[in-house]
Amino acid sequence: MKKKDTVKIAAMFTMLTLYFIGFSYYGTAVYEKFFQSNERFDEETMIGSESFDHATKVEAMRTLTEKVTAWQLDAVLTFQYVEKSVNISTNLIEFQIEKSIEKAVTGQKNELYTIVSRERLQAELDEQFPLLRDTPLDLETLASDIADIGDYLKPEETVIDLTLYVNEEAKQSIAAEVLTGTVTESLRAFIKTNPSIRVKSGGVVSFNQWFSATQSRELTKESINILSSALYQLVMKTNFAVLEKNQSMALPDKIDLGYEAKVAEGNGQDFIFLNENETSYTVEWQVIDGKVYSVLKGIPFYYTYTPVLKNKAELRPRTILRFDPDMPYGTTRVEQFGESGVMIDVYRQTREGTLKRKEEKVAEDFYLPVHQIEWHSSQDPPPEPELQPLDPNTDTTDENKEANEETSTNAGTDSMTEQNTVEEKRELRRQSQTKDDGQ
């Protein structure tokens, strides 16, 4: 090694040694001057939510450190976005204890300085809520609000609603939508007049109550059920809880299997659901291409909800036989033709991206078959004609022979008679000619 390099290394180690000696001496002197002085805080001195009456700064340092450590162990911080909630680490909040004591003014309430790194906050969100990466959140305000939580050192659970940090445009997004049913002119006019339903946070929605408030008397039962069924199909694409759903005896023609929600206020049949979320939504109706377009507007759900139909089974009709004595023998009449019934289970599947979280049964739709009714004659069959019994002593061969002979004789007689008639005609013709010649 060159002598010049050896000198450089020796000089470097000398400088480092002097630095650590100086820092140790002067740092200790400063610490003792600041923290080990006999100066005490006056009464009513507070740092954050803690009181430090007549405490020295060293005592305040020790007490505040213990309080922060205990809070970090006991406190629960929860991020919630619509239906998903996750507990996060309290270490996300960095407490600046020395700064808080240094800046504390005796005899008054002082701030407990805390800070939340935006980089660490973004990393926590990406890990716990990966589907929100494309959702615009006000991270600066969120980080500031989380930092303020540490100022109070309260041990209870603190829920931070992330939807409060979503911009106004995102709060009016399309959370769910369906296109179904067939619109009549009366239903089109009704939707134009009554285009929405308000779904409040924690609120229960009754279709019958909403429809009754419209005071409409123009819609047919069929059109009303098309609208209620469209609402049911929309709810199946949310996390709203279905409290009541009914069905008809037979599936209506214009409603898809598995998505009927029959309502009949007079019969006490309603469609009712519950919004358990902390956010409110609005159902809006439109008519597109002759169908009902139902859309739910508000904060988009974190999970994706999809209706799934399972276990479809056909129920074959039976044939019911009935008998009528007044019907002619051997006749049949069909009073009612049979139709197959059907049953199907309706599930709601919850997914986080491509990951299936759960699947729950919502309804079991069951439509009875229509049995075929047939009428048959109950009359007894008519009696068969009686046959004459043959005499065992009669020789049928002789009878047939005599009959044949008689037929032959008659045929000969007829031929002779015909021949005599011809000869007589010839004789009369000759006599007539002789008379003419004599004259």
SVG drawing of the C-alpha trace seen along z (x, -y; Angstrom):
<svg xmlns="http://www.w3.org/2000/svg" viewBox="-156 -29 161 114">
<polyline fill="none" stroke="black" stroke-width="0.4" points="0.0,0.0 1.3,-3.4 2.3,-5.8 -0.2,-8.5 -3.1,-6.1 -2.1,-5.2 -2.1,-8.8 -5.6,-9.4 -7.1,-6.4 -5.4,-7.5 -6.8,-11.1 -10.3,-9.7 -10.3,-7.6 -8.9,-10.6 -11.8,-12.8 -14.4,-10.1 -13.0,-9.7 -13.1,-13.5 -16.7,-13.6 -18.0,-10.9 -16.1,-12.3 -17.5,-15.8 -21.0,-14.6 -20.9,-12.5 -19.7,-15.4 -21.8,-18.2 -24.9,-16.0 -24.9,-14.9 -24.4,-18.4 -27.3,-19.6 -29.5,-16.8 -28.7,-17.4 -29.2,-21.1 -32.6,-20.6 -34.1,-17.5 -32.3,-17.2 -32.9,-20.7 -35.1,-21.2 -37.6,-23.3 -41.1,-22.0 -44.3,-22.6 -47.0,-24.7 -50.4,-23.5 -52.8,-22.9 -50.0,-21.9 -51.1,-19.3 -49.5,-17.6 -52.1,-16.0 -54.6,-14.5 -52.1,-14.0 -51.6,-16.3 -48.1,-17.2 -48.7,-19.4 -45.5,-20.1 -43.6,-17.5 -40.1,-17.9 -39.3,-17.4 -37.5,-14.2 -40.6,-12.9 -42.8,-14.1 -40.5,-12.3 -40.8,-9.1 -44.5,-9.3 -45.4,-10.3 -43.3,-7.5 -45.1,-5.0 -48.5,-6.4 -47.7,-6.2 -46.3,-2.6 -49.5,-1.5 -51.7,-3.2 -49.9,-1.5 -50.5,1.9 -54.2,1.4 -55.7,-1.0 -57.4,0.3 -57.4,-1.6 -59.8,-0.4 -60.0,-1.5 -63.4,-1.0 -64.5,-1.4 -68.3,-0.8 -68.6,2.9 -65.0,3.8 -63.1,3.0 -59.5,3.8 -57.5,3.2 -54.3,1.4 -51.1,1.1 -50.9,-1.8 -47.3,-2.1 -48.5,-4.0 -48.6,-7.0 -45.1,-8.3 -45.0,-10.2 -42.6,-13.1 -42.2,-13.0 -39.1,-15.1 -40.4,-17.8 -43.7,-17.8 -42.0,-18.3 -39.5,-20.9 -42.3,-23.0 -44.7,-22.6 -45.6,-25.9 -46.1,-25.6 -49.6,-26.2 -51.6,-25.5 -52.7,-22.8 -50.1,-21.7 -50.0,-19.6 -48.7,-16.1 -46.8,-16.1 -47.5,-13.2 -46.9,-12.5 -48.1,-10.0 -45.9,-9.3 -47.8,-9.4 -45.6,-6.7 -46.3,-4.4 -50.0,-5.3 -50.2,-4.5 -48.4,-1.2 -50.9,-0.2 -53.8,-1.0 -52.3,0.9 -51.9,4.0 -55.3,3.9 -57.4,2.4 -55.7,3.3 -58.9,2.7 -58.8,-1.0 -55.6,-1.8 -57.6,-3.5 -59.9,-5.3 -58.9,-8.9 -58.4,-9.4 -57.3,-12.7 -54.2,-11.2 -53.0,-14.5 -56.2,-15.1 -56.4,-11.4 -52.8,-11.4 -53.5,-14.6 -56.7,-13.1 -54.9,-9.9 -52.1,-11.9 -54.7,-13.8 -56.0,-10.6 -52.7,-10.0 -53.0,-13.4 -55.8,-12.1 -54.3,-8.6 -57.7,-7.1 -57.6,-3.3 -61.0,-2.6 -61.4,-1.6 -61.3,-4.3 -62.9,-3.7 -61.7,-5.8 -64.2,-6.0 -62.3,-6.1 -65.4,-7.1 -65.1,-10.5 -61.9,-11.1 -63.3,-10.2 -64.0,-13.1 -67.6,-14.2 -67.6,-12.8 -66.8,-9.3 -69.6,-9.5 -72.1,-9.6 -70.7,-6.6 -72.7,-3.7 -72.5,-1.1 -74.8,1.5 -77.1,1.7 -79.5,4.1 -81.6,4.0 -84.7,6.2 -88.5,6.4 -90.7,5.1 -92.1,1.6 -95.7,0.7 -96.8,-2.9 -98.3,-3.3 -95.1,-2.0 -93.1,-4.4 -95.2,-7.3 -94.9,-6.2 -91.1,-6.0 -90.9,-9.4 -92.9,-10.8 -91.3,-8.7 -87.7,-8.2 -85.9,-7.4 -85.9,-5.8 -83.8,-7.1 -81.9,-4.4 -80.6,-5.9 -77.7,-4.5 -79.0,-2.0 -82.5,-2.4 -85.2,0.2 -86.9,-0.2 -90.4,1.1 -91.5,1.2 -95.2,1.0 -94.6,-2.0 -92.7,-3.8 -95.3,-2.9 -98.2,-3.9 -96.6,-7.3 -96.6,-7.9 -100.5,-7.6 -100.5,-6.0 -103.6,-4.1 -102.8,-3.6 -100.4,-0.6 -101.5,2.9 -100.4,5.7 -98.2,7.0 -96.4,3.7 -96.0,3.2 -94.4,6.7 -92.0,5.9 -90.8,2.9 -90.5,4.7 -88.7,7.6 -86.3,5.2 -85.5,3.6 -84.9,7.1 -82.5,8.0 -80.6,4.7 -80.5,5.4 -78.9,8.9 -75.9,7.0 -75.3,5.2 -74.7,6.2 -78.2,5.0 -80.0,7.6 -83.3,9.0 -85.9,9.0 -89.0,10.1 -89.5,11.5 -92.6,13.2 -93.4,15.1 -96.4,16.0 -98.0,19.4 -96.7,19.4 -93.7,17.6 -94.9,14.4 -94.0,14.3 -92.0,11.1 -89.9,11.9 -86.8,14.2 -86.6,17.3 -85.0,16.6 -85.7,12.8 -89.4,12.5 -90.4,10.3 -94.2,10.3 -95.9,7.5 -99.6,7.2 -100.4,4.7 -103.9,6.1 -102.4,9.6 -99.6,8.4 -96.9,9.3 -94.0,6.8 -90.4,6.5 -88.3,5.2 -84.5,4.7 -82.0,3.2 -79.0,1.0 -76.6,1.8 -73.8,-0.5 -72.8,-3.8 -73.4,-5.4 -76.6,-6.3 -77.6,-5.4 -80.2,-6.3 -82.1,-3.9 -82.8,-5.6 -85.2,-4.3 -85.0,-4.8 -86.4,-3.2 -83.9,-2.0 -84.9,0.0 -88.3,0.8 -86.8,2.2 -86.4,1.0 -82.9,-0.2 -82.3,-0.2 -79.2,-1.9 -77.8,-2.3 -75.8,-5.5 -73.4,-6.3 -70.0,-5.1 -69.0,-2.0 -68.9,1.2 -65.5,2.7 -66.6,6.2 -68.4,7.4 -71.8,9.0 -73.3,11.4 -76.5,13.4 -76.0,17.1 -78.8,19.6 -78.3,23.2 -80.1,26.5 -82.7,25.9 -85.2,28.8 -88.2,29.5 -91.4,30.6 -93.4,32.8 -97.2,32.6 -99.5,35.5 -102.6,36.6 -105.9,36.4 -108.7,38.7 -112.3,37.9 -115.3,39.8 -118.7,38.7 -121.6,41.1 -123.2,38.7 -120.3,38.9 -120.7,41.4 -118.8,44.6 -115.1,44.3 -114.9,40.5 -112.3,38.3 -112.1,34.6 -109.2,32.6 -110.4,30.0 -106.9,28.6 -103.6,29.2 -100.7,29.9 -97.6,27.6 -94.3,28.4 -93.3,26.6 -89.8,25.6 -87.7,24.9 -84.4,23.1 -82.1,21.8 -80.9,18.2 -77.5,17.4 -75.5,14.2 -71.7,14.5 -69.2,12.1 -65.8,11.6 -62.8,9.5 -61.4,9.2 -61.0,12.8 -61.0,14.2 -64.3,15.7 -65.1,14.6 -68.4,16.2 -71.7,17.4 -75.1,17.2 -78.5,18.5 -81.1,15.7 -84.2,17.4 -85.7,20.7 -88.2,20.1 -90.7,22.9 -93.4,22.9 -95.9,25.8 -96.7,27.8 -100.2,27.5 -101.7,31.0 -103.6,32.2 -107.3,33.0 -108.9,35.5 -112.6,36.5 -113.5,40.0 -116.8,41.7 -117.9,44.1 -120.6,45.9 -120.4,49.6 -119.6,50.8 -122.7,51.7 -123.6,55.5 -122.2,57.5 -124.8,59.0 -125.9,62.6 -125.0,65.4 -127.5,68.3 -126.2,71.7 -125.8,74.4 -127.9,77.7 -125.4,80.5 -127.8,82.9 -128.0,80.8 -125.8,81.9 -124.7,78.6 -123.1,80.4 -126.4,81.7 -128.1,78.3 -125.4,76.6 -125.6,79.2 -129.4,78.7 -129.0,75.0 -126.5,75.3 -128.7,77.6 -131.7,75.2 -129.6,72.3 -128.5,74.3 -132.1,75.3 -133.3,71.7 -130.5,70.6 -131.5,73.3 -135.2,72.4 -134.4,68.7 -132.3,69.6 -135.1,71.7 -137.8,69.1 -135.6,66.4 -135.1,68.7 -138.9,69.3 -139.6,65.6 -137.3,65.0 -138.9,67.7 -142.4,66.3 -141.2,62.9 -139.8,64.3 -143.2,66.2 -145.2,63.0 -143.0,61.1 -143.4,63.7 -147.2,63.7 -147.3,60.0 -145.3,60.1 -147.6,62.7 -150.7,60.6 -149.0,57.6 -148.2,59.6 -151.8,60.9 -153.2,57.5"/>
</svg>
